[in-house]
C-alpha cells in the first residue's frame, strides 16, 4: 500500500530547501541540514525524493519556468524592451512584496549556476530564445547596440534585477518594492545594453 504524503511535511521540506539555499548556497546544503530545518527524518524525505538534486530541481524548474515564460510573454506584448523590462521587473518586485522568501530563493538560483535542472538543455534553449527575442526587439527599437550578444543580454537581464532584489531584501527588513523602482532598474538594464 502506497503511503500518502503529509502536505504540511512536504511544504516544510520545500521551505527548508529554499531557506538553506538562501543561507548557505547550493553546494553547502545537505539532506541532513534540510531534514533538520524541516523537522523530518531523512527516511521521510527519501520516500518522495531520490536526492538533494531532485528536490532542488523540482523547486528551481517550476520557479524559473514561470520567470522565463513571463518575460517572453512581456516581450511579445510590448512595443519596447524598456516596457517589457518594466513589466517583468514589476512582477518580480510585487511577488517579492508578497513572498520575500520565494524572491530570495529565485535570486539565489539565478546567481548560482551550479544548481541543477532536470531539463538543463531545454531550459538553456528557453533562455537563449528569451535572449534572441530581447535582441530582436531591442535592435528594432534602437534600444540595444547593434552588436549586442545573447550573453550580454542574459547577464544584464538576470543579474541586475535579481541582485538588486537580493540586496534590497537583505538590507531592509520588510522591504516593499515600488513601481518606480521597477522603472529605474529597467532603465539601468536598457542603458547597460546601449
Beta strands, then each sheet from edge to edge (+ up, - down):
end
